[in-house]
Amino acid sequence: MNAIVTAAAPKFKPYTRQTIAQSRPWAWMALDLQEAVQVVSHVLPFRSNEYVMDNLID
């Protein structure tokens, strides 16, 4: 009998205006950039995930 082993995909964890401060990149951002993200997120809602923030956003 062949057993199929699949890697467990990481659980999707969305980041929104309310939870963005809990992300890893947030700690590395300059304070003025953090403030800008908070201000803009009140006008333009967003939703992101860890993959996008870690690998796609520079």
C-alpha distance matrix in Angstrom:
0.0 3.8 6.4 9.6 12.6 15.9 19.3 21.4 24.4 27.7 29.4 32.1 35.4 38.4 41.7 44.9 48.5 48.1 45.2 45.8 47.6 44.3 42.7 42.6 44.7 47.4 48.5 49.1 51.2 54.9 56.7 58.5 55.3 53.8 56.9 56.7 53.1 54.1 57.2 55.4 52.6 55.1 56.1 52.9 49.8 46.6 43.0 40.9 37.7 36.9 35.4 38.6 40.9 39.2 38.4 40.6 43.9 46.1
3.8 0.0 3.7 6.4 9.4 12.7 16.1 18.5 21.3 24.7 26.6 29.3 32.7 35.6 38.8 42.0 45.7 45.4 42.4 42.9 44.7 41.5 39.7 39.5 41.5 44.3 45.4 45.8 47.9 51.7 53.5 55.3 52.0 50.6 53.7 53.4 49.9 51.1 54.1 52.3 49.6 52.3 53.2 49.9 46.9 43.6 40.0 37.8 34.6 33.7 32.0 35.2 37.5 35.8 34.9 37.0 40.3 42.5
6.4 3.7 0.0 3.8 6.2 9.6 12.9 15.0 18.1 21.3 23.2 26.0 29.3 32.3 35.6 38.8 42.4 42.0 39.0 39.6 41.3 38.0 36.3 36.2 38.3 41.0 42.1 42.7 44.8 48.5 50.3 52.1 48.9 47.4 50.5 50.4 46.8 47.9 51.0 49.3 46.5 49.1 50.2 47.0 44.0 40.7 37.1 34.8 31.5 30.5 29.1 32.4 34.6 32.9 32.3 34.5 37.7 40.0
9.6 6.4 3.8 0.0 3.8 6.4 10.0 12.3 15.0 18.4 20.4 22.9 26.3 29.2 32.5 35.7 39.4 39.2 36.2 36.6 38.4 35.4 33.5 33.4 35.4 38.1 39.3 39.9 41.8 45.6 47.4 49.0 45.7 44.3 47.4 47.1 43.5 44.8 47.8 46.0 43.2 45.9 46.8 43.6 40.6 37.3 33.7 31.4 28.2 27.4 25.8 29.0 31.3 29.7 28.9 31.0 34.3 36.6
12.6 9.4 6.2 3.8 0.0 3.7 6.7 9.3 12.2 15.5 17.7 20.5 23.7 26.8 29.8 33.2 36.8 36.5 33.4 33.7 35.4 32.2 30.3 30.1 32.1 34.9 35.9 36.5 38.6 42.3 44.2 46.0 42.8 41.3 44.5 44.3 40.8 42.0 45.1 43.5 40.8 43.6 44.7 41.5 38.6 35.2 31.5 29.0 25.7 24.5 23.1 26.4 28.5 26.7 26.2 28.5 31.7 33.9
15.9 12.7 9.6 6.4 3.7 0.0 3.8 6.3 8.7 12.2 14.5 17.0 20.3 23.2 26.3 29.7 33.3 33.1 30.0 30.3 32.1 29.1 27.1 27.1 29.0 31.7 33.0 33.5 35.4 39.2 41.0 42.6 39.4 37.9 41.1 40.8 37.2 38.5 41.6 39.8 37.1 39.9 41.0 37.8 34.9 31.5 27.8 25.3 22.0 21.0 19.5 22.8 25.0 23.4 22.9 25.1 28.2 30.6
19.3 16.1 12.9 10.0 6.7 3.8 0.0 3.8 6.1 9.1 12.0 14.7 17.7 20.7 23.6 27.1 30.6 30.4 27.1 27.2 28.9 25.8 23.7 23.5 25.5 28.2 29.4 29.9 31.9 35.7 37.5 39.3 36.1 34.6 37.9 37.7 34.2 35.5 38.7 37.1 34.5 37.4 38.6 35.5 32.6 29.1 25.5 22.8 19.3 17.9 16.6 20.1 21.9 20.1 19.9 22.4 25.3 27.5
21.4 18.5 15.0 12.3 9.3 6.3 3.8 0.0 3.8 6.3 8.6 11.7 14.6 17.9 20.8 24.3 27.7 27.3 24.1 24.6 26.2 23.0 21.3 21.5 23.8 26.2 27.5 28.4 30.3 34.0 35.5 37.4 34.3 32.5 35.6 35.7 32.1 33.0 36.3 34.9 32.0 34.7 36.1 33.2 30.1 26.8 23.1 20.6 17.1 15.9 15.3 18.8 20.4 19.1 19.4 21.8 24.4 26.9
24.4 21.3 18.1 15.0 12.2 8.7 6.1 3.8 0.0 3.8 6.3 8.6 11.7 14.7 17.6 21.1 24.6 24.5 21.4 21.6 23.6 20.7 18.7 19.2 21.1 23.5 25.1 26.0 27.5 31.3 32.8 34.4 31.2 29.5 32.5 32.4 28.8 29.8 33.0 31.4 28.6 31.4 32.6 29.6 26.6 23.2 19.5 17.0 13.6 12.7 11.9 15.2 17.1 16.1 16.4 18.5 21.0 23.7
27.7 24.7 21.3 18.4 15.5 12.2 9.1 6.3 3.8 0.0 3.8 6.3 8.7 12.0 14.6 18.2 21.6 21.3 18.0 18.2 20.0 17.0 15.2 15.7 17.9 20.1 21.6 22.8 24.4 28.1 29.4 31.2 28.1 26.2 29.3 29.4 25.8 26.7 30.0 28.7 25.9 28.7 30.2 27.4 24.3 21.0 17.3 14.7 11.1 9.8 10.0 13.4 14.6 13.8 14.8 17.1 19.1 21.8
29.4 26.6 23.2 20.4 17.7 14.5 12.0 8.6 6.3 3.8 0.0 3.8 6.2 9.6 12.7 15.9 19.4 18.8 15.8 16.7 18.7 15.8 14.6 16.0 18.3 19.8 21.7 23.3 24.5 28.1 29.0 30.7 27.7 25.5 28.2 28.4 24.7 25.2 28.4 27.2 24.1 26.5 28.2 25.5 22.2 19.1 15.4 13.5 10.2 10.0 11.1 14.0 15.1 15.1 16.5 18.3 19.9 22.8
32.1 29.3 26.0 22.9 20.5 17.0 14.7 11.7 8.6 6.3 3.8 0.0 3.8 6.3 9.7 12.8 16.5 16.4 13.7 14.4 16.9 14.5 13.2 15.2 16.8 18.1 20.5 22.0 22.7 26.2 27.0 28.4 25.2 23.1 25.6 25.5 21.8 22.3 25.3 23.9 20.7 23.2 24.7 21.9 18.6 15.5 11.7 10.0 7.1 8.1 9.3 11.4 12.8 13.7 15.0 16.0 17.4 20.7
35.4 32.7 29.3 26.3 23.7 20.3 17.7 14.6 11.7 8.7 6.2 3.8 0.0 3.8 6.6 9.8 13.3 12.8 9.9 10.9 13.3 11.0 10.1 12.6 14.4 15.1 17.6 19.4 20.0 23.4 23.8 25.3 22.4 20.0 22.4 22.6 18.9 19.1 22.3 21.2 18.0 20.4 22.2 19.8 16.5 13.6 10.0 8.5 5.9 7.1 9.7 11.2 11.5 12.9 15.0 16.0 16.5 19.6
38.4 35.6 32.3 29.2 26.8 23.2 20.7 17.9 14.7 12.0 9.6 6.3 3.8 0.0 3.8 6.5 10.2 10.5 8.3 8.9 12.1 10.8 10.0 13.0 14.0 14.2 17.2 19.0 18.8 22.0 22.2 23.2 20.2 17.9 20.0 19.8 16.0 16.2 19.1 17.8 14.5 16.9 18.6 16.1 12.7 9.8 6.3 5.5 4.7 7.5 10.1 10.2 10.5 12.9 15.0 15.0 15.1 18.4
41.7 38.8 35.6 32.5 29.8 26.3 23.6 20.8 17.6 14.6 12.7 9.7 6.6 3.8 0.0 3.8 7.0 7.7 5.4 5.3 8.7 8.3 7.6 11.0 11.5 11.0 14.3 16.1 15.6 18.5 18.5 19.5 16.6 14.2 16.2 16.2 12.5 12.6 15.7 14.7 11.6 14.1 16.1 13.9 10.9 8.2 5.6 5.1 5.7 7.8 10.9 10.3 9.4 12.2 14.7 14.6 13.7 16.7
44.9 42.0 38.8 35.7 33.2 29.7 27.1 24.3 21.1 18.2 15.9 12.8 9.8 6.5 3.8 0.0 3.8 5.4 5.3 5.6 9.1 10.0 10.1 13.7 13.6 12.3 15.7 17.6 16.3 18.7 18.1 18.6 16.0 13.4 14.6 14.5 10.8 10.2 12.9 12.0 8.5 10.6 12.7 10.9 7.7 6.0 4.9 6.7 8.8 11.4 14.1 12.8 11.9 15.2 17.5 16.7 15.3 18.2
48.5 45.7 42.4 39.4 36.8 33.3 30.6 27.7 24.6 21.6 19.4 16.5 13.3 10.2 7.0 3.8 0.0 3.8 5.7 5.6 8.2 10.3 11.1 14.6 14.1 11.8 15.1 17.1 15.2 17.0 15.8 16.0 13.9 11.1 11.5 11.7 8.4 6.9 9.6 9.5 6.0 7.6 10.4 9.7 7.3 7.1 7.8 9.7 12.1 14.2 17.0 15.3 13.8 17.1 19.6 18.6 16.6 18.9
48.1 45.4 42.0 39.2 36.5 33.1 30.4 27.3 24.5 21.3 18.8 16.4 12.8 10.5 7.7 5.4 3.8 0.0 3.8 6.0 7.5 8.9 11.0 14.6 15.0 12.5 15.2 17.9 16.6 18.4 16.8 17.7 16.1 12.7 13.2 14.3 11.4 9.1 12.1 12.7 9.4 10.1 13.4 13.1 10.5 10.3 10.2 11.8 13.3 15.0 18.3 17.4 15.7 18.6 21.5 21.1 19.2 21.5
45.2 42.4 39.0 36.2 33.4 30.0 27.1 24.1 21.4 18.0 15.8 13.7 9.9 8.3 5.4 5.3 5.7 3.8 0.0 3.8 5.5 5.6 7.5 11.2 12.2 10.3 12.8 15.6 15.0 17.4 16.5 18.0 16.0 12.6 14.1 15.3 12.1 10.8 14.3 14.6 11.5 13.1 16.1 15.2 12.4 11.1 9.8 10.3 10.8 11.9 15.4 15.0 13.1 15.6 18.7 18.9 17.3 19.6
45.8 42.9 39.6 36.6 33.7 30.3 27.2 24.6 21.6 18.2 16.7 14.4 10.9 8.9 5.3 5.6 5.6 6.0 3.8 0.0 3.8 5.4 5.6 9.0 9.1 7.0 10.2 12.5 11.5 14.1 13.6 15.0 12.6 9.5 11.7 12.5 9.2 8.9 12.5 12.6 10.0 12.5 15.2 14.0 11.9 10.0 9.2 8.8 9.7 10.3 13.7 12.7 10.3 12.9 16.0 16.0 14.0 16.0
47.6 44.7 41.3 38.4 35.4 32.1 28.9 26.2 23.6 20.0 18.7 16.9 13.3 12.1 8.7 9.1 8.2 7.5 5.5 3.8 0.0 3.8 5.6 8.2 8.7 5.7 7.7 10.8 10.2 12.5 11.6 13.7 12.1 8.6 10.8 12.8 10.2 9.5 13.3 14.3 12.3 14.3 17.4 16.8 15.0 13.6 13.0 12.5 12.8 12.6 16.0 15.4 12.4 14.3 17.8 18.2 16.0 17.3
44.3 41.5 38.0 35.4 32.2 29.1 25.8 23.0 20.7 17.0 15.8 14.5 11.0 10.8 8.3 10.0 10.3 8.9 5.6 5.4 3.8 0.0 3.8 6.7 8.8 7.1 8.5 11.7 12.3 15.0 14.7 17.1 15.3 12.1 14.6 16.4 13.6 13.1 16.9 17.6 15.2 17.3 20.3 19.3 17.0 15.1 13.5 12.5 11.7 10.9 14.6 14.9 12.2 13.5 17.1 18.2 16.6 18.2
42.7 39.7 36.3 33.5 30.3 27.1 23.7 21.3 18.7 15.2 14.6 13.2 10.1 10.0 7.6 10.1 11.1 11.0 7.5 5.6 5.6 3.8 0.0 3.8 5.7 5.5 7.5 9.8 10.7 14.0 14.6 16.8 14.4 11.8 14.9 16.0 13.0 13.6 17.3 17.4 15.2 18.0 20.5 18.9 16.8 14.3 12.5 10.5 9.3 7.8 11.3 11.6 8.7 9.7 13.3 14.6 13.2 14.7
42.6 39.5 36.2 33.4 30.1 27.1 23.5 21.5 19.2 15.7 16.0 15.2 12.6 13.0 11.0 13.7 14.6 14.6 11.2 9.0 8.2 6.7 3.8 0.0 3.8 5.4 5.9 7.5 9.5 13.1 14.4 16.9 14.6 12.7 16.2 17.3 14.8 16.0 19.6 19.6 18.0 21.0 23.3 21.7 20.0 17.2 15.5 12.9 11.3 8.7 11.4 12.2 8.9 8.5 12.2 14.2 12.8 13.6
44.7 41.5 38.3 35.4 32.1 29.0 25.5 23.8 21.1 17.9 18.3 16.8 14.4 14.0 11.5 13.6 14.1 15.0 12.2 9.1 8.7 8.8 5.7 3.8 0.0 3.8 5.5 5.3 6.5 10.3 12.2 14.2 11.5 10.3 14.0 14.6 12.4 14.3 17.5 17.3 16.3 19.6 21.5 19.8 18.7 16.0 14.9 12.3 11.5 9.3 11.4 11.0 7.3 7.4 10.8 12.1 9.9 10.2
47.4 44.3 41.0 38.1 34.9 31.7 28.2 26.2 23.5 20.1 19.8 18.1 15.1 14.2 11.0 12.3 11.8 12.5 10.3 7.0 5.7 7.1 5.5 5.4 3.8 0.0 3.8 5.4 5.3 8.5 9.4 11.6 9.4 7.2 10.9 12.1 10.0 11.2 14.7 15.1 14.1 17.0 19.4 18.2 17.2 15.1 14.6 12.9 12.8 11.5 14.1 13.4 9.7 10.8 14.2 14.9 12.2 12.6
48.5 45.4 42.1 39.3 35.9 33.0 29.4 27.5 25.1 21.6 21.7 20.5 17.6 17.2 14.3 15.7 15.1 15.2 12.8 10.2 7.7 8.5 7.5 5.9 5.5 3.8 0.0 3.8 5.7 8.2 9.2 12.3 11.0 9.1 12.5 14.4 13.1 14.0 17.3 18.3 17.5 20.1 22.6 21.8 20.9 18.9 18.3 16.4 15.9 14.0 16.6 16.3 12.6 12.7 16.2 17.4 14.9 14.6
49.1 45.8 42.7 39.9 36.5 33.5 29.9 28.4 26.0 22.8 23.3 22.0 19.4 19.0 16.1 17.6 17.1 17.9 15.6 12.5 10.8 11.7 9.8 7.5 5.3 5.4 3.8 0.0 3.8 6.6 9.1 11.7 10.1 9.6 13.2 14.4 13.4 15.2 18.2 18.7 18.5 21.4 23.5 22.4 21.9 19.8 19.4 17.2 16.8 14.6 16.4 15.9 12.1 11.8 14.8 15.9 13.2 12.0
51.2 47.9 44.8 41.8 38.6 35.4 31.9 30.3 27.5 24.4 24.5 22.7 20.0 18.8 15.6 16.3 15.2 16.6 15.0 11.5 10.2 12.3 10.7 9.5 6.5 5.3 5.7 3.8 0.0 3.8 6.4 8.3 6.3 6.3 9.9 10.7 10.2 12.3 14.8 15.3 15.6 18.5 20.4 19.5 19.5 17.7 18.0 16.3 16.7 15.3 17.1 15.7 12.1 12.8 15.4 15.6 12.4 11.3
54.9 51.7 48.5 45.6 42.3 39.2 35.7 34.0 31.3 28.1 28.1 26.2 23.4 22.0 18.5 18.7 17.0 18.4 17.4 14.1 12.5 15.0 14.0 13.1 10.3 8.5 8.2 6.6 3.8 0.0 3.8 5.5 5.3 6.3 8.8 10.0 10.8 12.6 14.5 15.5 16.6 19.0 20.8 20.5 21.0 19.8 20.6 19.4 20.2 19.0 20.8 19.2 15.6 16.5 18.9 18.8 15.3 13.7
56.7 53.5 50.3 47.4 44.2 41.0 37.5 35.5 32.8 29.4 29.0 27.0 23.8 22.2 18.5 18.1 15.8 16.8 16.5 13.6 11.6 14.7 14.6 14.4 12.2 9.4 9.2 9.1 6.4 3.8 0.0 3.8 5.4 5.0 6.2 8.6 9.9 10.7 12.4 14.3 15.3 17.1 19.3 19.6 20.2 19.6 20.7 20.0 21.2 20.5 22.7 21.0 17.5 18.9 21.5 21.3 17.7 16.8
58.5 55.3 52.1 49.0 46.0 42.6 39.3 37.4 34.4 31.2 30.7 28.4 25.3 23.2 19.5 18.6 16.0 17.7 18.0 15.0 13.7 17.1 16.8 16.9 14.2 11.6 12.3 11.7 8.3 5.5 3.8 0.0 3.8 5.4 5.1 6.2 8.7 10.0 10.6 12.3 14.1 15.8 17.4 17.9 19.2 19.0 20.7 20.4 22.1 21.8 23.7 21.5 18.3 20.1 22.3 21.4 17.6 16.6
55.3 52.0 48.9 45.7 42.8 39.4 36.1 34.3 31.2 28.1 27.7 25.2 22.4 20.2 16.6 16.0 13.9 16.1 16.0 12.6 12.1 15.3 14.4 14.6 11.5 9.4 11.0 10.1 6.3 5.3 5.4 3.8 0.0 3.8 5.4 4.9 6.2 8.6 9.8 10.5 12.0 14.5 15.8 15.6 16.7 15.9 17.5 16.9 18.7 18.5 20.2 17.8 14.7 16.7 18.7 17.7 13.9 13.2
53.8 50.6 47.4 44.3 41.3 37.9 34.6 32.5 29.5 26.2 25.5 23.1 20.0 17.9 14.2 13.4 11.1 12.7 12.6 9.5 8.6 12.1 11.8 12.7 10.3 7.2 9.1 9.6 6.3 6.3 5.0 5.4 3.8 0.0 3.8 5.4 5.2 6.3 8.7 10.1 10.6 12.8 15.0 14.9 15.2 14.6 15.8 15.5 17.1 17.0 19.3 17.3 14.1 16.2 18.9 18.2 14.7 14.7
56.9 53.7 50.5 47.4 44.5 41.1 37.9 35.6 32.5 29.3 28.2 25.6 22.4 20.0 16.2 14.6 11.5 13.2 14.1 11.7 10.8 14.6 14.9 16.2 14.0 10.9 12.5 13.2 9.9 8.8 6.2 5.1 5.4 3.8 0.0 3.8 5.4 5.1 6.2 8.6 9.8 11.1 13.2 14.2 15.0 15.3 17.2 17.6 19.7 20.1 22.5 20.3 17.3 19.8 22.2 21.2 17.7 17.7
56.7 53.4 50.4 47.1 44.3 40.8 37.7 35.7 32.4 29.4 28.4 25.5 22.6 19.8 16.2 14.5 11.7 14.3 15.3 12.5 12.8 16.4 16.0 17.3 14.6 12.1 14.4 14.4 10.7 10.0 8.6 6.2 4.9 5.4 3.8 0.0 3.8 5.4 5.1 6.1 8.4 10.2 11.3 11.8 13.4 13.7 16.1 16.6 19.1 19.9 21.7 19.0 16.4 19.2 21.1 19.5 15.9 16.1
53.1 49.9 46.8 43.5 40.8 37.2 34.2 32.1 28.8 25.8 24.7 21.8 18.9 16.0 12.5 10.8 8.4 11.4 12.1 9.2 10.2 13.6 13.0 14.8 12.4 10.0 13.1 13.4 10.2 10.8 9.9 8.7 6.2 5.2 5.4 3.8 0.0 3.8 5.5 5.3 5.9 8.7 10.2 9.8 10.6 10.3 12.4 12.8 15.4 16.4 18.4 15.8 13.3 16.4 18.5 16.9 13.6 14.5
54.1 51.1 47.9 44.8 42.0 38.5 35.5 33.0 29.8 26.7 25.2 22.3 19.1 16.2 12.6 10.2 6.9 9.1 10.8 8.9 9.5 13.1 13.6 16.0 14.3 11.2 14.0 15.2 12.3 12.6 10.7 10.0 8.6 6.3 5.1 5.4 3.8 0.0 3.8 5.6 5.2 6.6 9.3 10.0 10.2 10.9 13.0 14.2 16.7 18.0 20.5 18.2 15.8 18.9 21.3 20.0 16.9 18.0
57.2 54.1 51.0 47.8 45.1 41.6 38.7 36.3 33.0 30.0 28.4 25.3 22.3 19.1 15.7 12.9 9.6 12.1 14.3 12.5 13.3 16.9 17.3 19.6 17.5 14.7 17.3 18.2 14.8 14.5 12.4 10.6 9.8 8.7 6.2 5.1 5.5 3.8 0.0 3.8 5.5 5.5 7.3 9.0 10.5 12.1 15.0 16.6 19.6 21.1 23.3 20.6 18.5 21.8 23.8 22.0 18.8 19.8
55.4 52.3 49.3 46.0 43.5 39.8 37.1 34.9 31.4 28.7 27.2 23.9 21.2 17.8 14.7 12.0 9.5 12.7 14.6 12.6 14.3 17.6 17.4 19.6 17.3 15.1 18.3 18.7 15.3 15.5 14.3 12.3 10.5 10.1 8.6 6.1 5.3 5.6 3.8 0.0 3.8 5.4 5.4 5.9 8.2 9.6 12.9 14.6 17.9 19.8 21.5 18.4 16.9 20.4 21.9 19.7 16.7 18.0
52.6 49.6 46.5 43.2 40.8 37.1 34.5 32.0 28.6 25.9 24.1 20.7 18.0 14.5 11.6 8.5 6.0 9.4 11.5 10.0 12.3 15.2 15.2 18.0 16.3 14.1 17.5 18.5 15.6 16.6 15.3 14.1 12.0 10.6 9.8 8.4 5.9 5.2 5.5 3.8 0.0 3.8 5.3 5.0 5.3 6.7 9.8 11.9 15.2 17.5 19.5 16.8 15.4 19.1 20.9 19.0 16.3 18.3
55.1 52.3 49.1 45.9 43.6 39.9 37.4 34.7 31.4 28.7 26.5 23.2 20.4 16.9 14.1 10.6 7.6 10.1 13.1 12.5 14.3 17.3 18.0 21.0 19.6 17.0 20.1 21.4 18.5 19.0 17.1 15.8 14.5 12.8 11.1 10.2 8.7 6.6 5.5 5.4 3.8 0.0 3.8 5.9 6.5 9.4 12.4 15.1 18.4 20.8 23.0 20.4 19.1 22.7 24.6 22.7 20.1 22.0
56.1 53.2 50.2 46.8 44.7 41.0 38.6 36.1 32.6 30.2 28.2 24.7 22.2 18.6 16.1 12.7 10.4 13.4 16.1 15.2 17.4 20.3 20.5 23.3 21.5 19.4 22.6 23.5 20.4 20.8 19.3 17.4 15.8 15.0 13.2 11.3 10.2 9.3 7.3 5.4 5.3 3.8 0.0 3.8 6.3 9.6 13.2 16.0 19.5 22.2 23.9 20.9 20.1 23.8 25.2 22.8 20.3 22.3
52.9 49.9 47.0 43.6 41.5 37.8 35.5 33.2 29.6 27.4 25.5 21.9 19.8 16.1 13.9 10.9 9.7 13.1 15.2 14.0 16.8 19.3 18.9 21.7 19.8 18.2 21.8 22.4 19.5 20.5 19.6 17.9 15.6 14.9 14.2 11.8 9.8 10.0 9.0 5.9 5.0 5.9 3.8 0.0 3.8 6.4 10.2 12.9 16.6 19.4 20.8 17.7 17.3 21.1 22.1 19.6 17.5 19.8
49.8 46.9 44.0 40.6 38.6 34.9 32.6 30.1 26.6 24.3 22.2 18.6 16.5 12.7 10.9 7.7 7.3 10.5 12.4 11.9 15.0 17.0 16.8 20.0 18.7 17.2 20.9 21.9 19.5 21.0 20.2 19.2 16.7 15.2 15.0 13.4 10.6 10.2 10.5 8.2 5.3 6.5 6.3 3.8 0.0 3.8 7.1 10.4 14.0 17.1 18.7 16.1 15.9 19.7 21.0 18.9 17.1 19.9
46.6 43.6 40.7 37.3 35.2 31.5 29.1 26.8 23.2 21.0 19.1 15.5 13.6 9.8 8.2 6.0 7.1 10.3 11.1 10.0 13.6 15.1 14.3 17.2 16.0 15.1 18.9 19.8 17.7 19.8 19.6 19.0 15.9 14.6 15.3 13.7 10.3 10.9 12.1 9.6 6.7 9.4 9.6 6.4 3.8 0.0 3.8 6.7 10.4 13.5 14.9 12.3 12.4 16.1 17.4 15.3 13.9 17.0
43.0 40.0 37.1 33.7 31.5 27.8 25.5 23.1 19.5 17.3 15.4 11.7 10.0 6.3 5.6 4.9 7.8 10.2 9.8 9.2 13.0 13.5 12.5 15.5 14.9 14.6 18.3 19.4 18.0 20.6 20.7 20.7 17.5 15.8 17.2 16.1 12.4 13.0 15.0 12.9 9.8 12.4 13.2 10.2 7.1 3.8 0.0 3.8 7.1 10.6 12.1 10.2 10.6 14.2 15.5 14.1 13.4 16.8
40.9 37.8 34.8 31.4 29.0 25.3 22.8 20.6 17.0 14.7 13.5 10.0 8.5 5.5 5.1 6.7 9.7 11.8 10.3 8.8 12.5 12.5 10.5 12.9 12.3 12.9 16.4 17.2 16.3 19.4 20.0 20.4 16.9 15.5 17.6 16.6 12.8 14.2 16.6 14.6 11.9 15.1 16.0 12.9 10.4 6.7 3.8 0.0 3.8 7.1 8.4 6.6 7.1 10.5 11.8 10.8 10.5 14.0
37.7 34.6 31.5 28.2 25.7 22.0 19.3 17.1 13.6 11.1 10.2 7.1 5.9 4.7 5.7 8.8 12.1 13.3 10.8 9.7 12.8 11.7 9.3 11.3 11.5 12.8 15.9 16.8 16.7 20.2 21.2 22.1 18.7 17.1 19.7 19.1 15.4 16.7 19.6 17.9 15.2 18.4 19.5 16.6 14.0 10.4 7.1 3.8 0.0 3.8 5.6 5.6 6.3 8.7 10.3 10.4 10.9 14.3
36.9 33.7 30.5 27.4 24.5 21.0 17.9 15.9 12.7 9.8 10.0 8.1 7.1 7.5 7.8 11.4 14.2 15.0 11.9 10.3 12.6 10.9 7.8 8.7 9.3 11.5 14.0 14.6 15.3 19.0 20.5 21.8 18.5 17.0 20.1 19.9 16.4 18.0 21.1 19.8 17.5 20.8 22.2 19.4 17.1 13.5 10.6 7.1 3.8 0.0 3.8 5.5 5.1 5.8 8.2 9.6 10.2 13.0
35.4 32.0 29.1 25.8 23.1 19.5 16.6 15.3 11.9 10.0 11.1 9.3 9.7 10.1 10.9 14.1 17.0 18.3 15.4 13.7 16.0 14.6 11.3 11.4 11.4 14.1 16.6 16.4 17.1 20.8 22.7 23.7 20.2 19.3 22.5 21.7 18.4 20.5 23.3 21.5 19.5 23.0 23.9 20.8 18.7 14.9 12.1 8.4 5.6 3.8 0.0 3.8 5.5 5.3 5.7 7.2 9.2 12.1
38.6 35.2 32.4 29.0 26.4 22.8 20.1 18.8 15.2 13.4 14.0 11.4 11.2 10.2 10.3 12.8 15.3 17.4 15.0 12.7 15.4 14.9 11.6 12.2 11.0 13.4 16.3 15.9 15.7 19.2 21.0 21.5 17.8 17.3 20.3 19.0 15.8 18.2 20.6 18.4 16.8 20.4 20.9 17.7 16.1 12.3 10.2 6.6 5.6 5.5 3.8 0.0 3.8 5.6 5.5 4.9 6.3 9.8
40.9 37.5 34.6 31.3 28.5 25.0 21.9 20.4 17.1 14.6 15.1 12.8 11.5 10.5 9.4 11.9 13.8 15.7 13.1 10.3 12.4 12.2 8.7 8.9 7.3 9.7 12.6 12.1 12.1 15.6 17.5 18.3 14.7 14.1 17.3 16.4 13.3 15.8 18.5 16.9 15.4 19.1 20.1 17.3 15.9 12.4 10.6 7.1 6.3 5.1 5.5 3.8 0.0 3.8 5.9 6.0 5.3 8.2
39.2 35.8 32.9 29.7 26.7 23.4 20.1 19.1 16.1 13.8 15.1 13.7 12.9 12.9 12.2 15.2 17.1 18.6 15.6 12.9 14.3 13.5 9.7 8.5 7.4 10.8 12.7 11.8 12.8 16.5 18.9 20.1 16.7 16.2 19.8 19.2 16.4 18.9 21.8 20.4 19.1 22.7 23.8 21.1 19.7 16.1 14.2 10.5 8.7 5.8 5.3 5.6 3.8 0.0 3.8 6.3 6.7 8.3
38.4 34.9 32.3 28.9 26.2 22.9 19.9 19.4 16.4 14.8 16.5 15.0 15.0 15.0 14.7 17.5 19.6 21.5 18.7 16.0 17.8 17.1 13.3 12.2 10.8 14.2 16.2 14.8 15.4 18.9 21.5 22.3 18.7 18.9 22.2 21.1 18.5 21.3 23.8 21.9 20.9 24.6 25.2 22.1 21.0 17.4 15.5 11.8 10.3 8.2 5.7 5.5 5.9 3.8 0.0 3.8 6.1 7.7
40.6 37.0 34.5 31.0 28.5 25.1 22.4 21.8 18.5 17.1 18.3 16.0 16.0 15.0 14.6 16.7 18.6 21.1 18.9 16.0 18.2 18.2 14.6 14.2 12.1 14.9 17.4 15.9 15.6 18.8 21.3 21.4 17.7 18.2 21.2 19.5 16.9 20.0 22.0 19.7 19.0 22.7 22.8 19.6 18.9 15.3 14.1 10.8 10.4 9.6 7.2 4.9 6.0 6.3 3.8 0.0 3.8 6.4
43.9 40.3 37.7 34.3 31.7 28.2 25.3 24.4 21.0 19.1 19.9 17.4 16.5 15.1 13.7 15.3 16.6 19.2 17.3 14.0 16.0 16.6 13.2 12.8 9.9 12.2 14.9 13.2 12.4 15.3 17.7 17.6 13.9 14.7 17.7 15.9 13.6 16.9 18.8 16.7 16.3 20.1 20.3 17.5 17.1 13.9 13.4 10.5 10.9 10.2 9.2 6.3 5.3 6.7 6.1 3.8 0.0 3.8
46.1 42.5 40.0 36.6 33.9 30.6 27.5 26.9 23.7 21.8 22.8 20.7 19.6 18.4 16.7 18.2 18.9 21.5 19.6 16.0 17.3 18.2 14.7 13.6 10.2 12.6 14.6 12.0 11.3 13.7 16.8 16.6 13.2 14.7 17.7 16.1 14.5 18.0 19.8 18.0 18.3 22.0 22.3 19.8 19.9 17.0 16.8 14.0 14.3 13.0 12.1 9.8 8.2 8.3 7.7 6.4 3.8 0.0
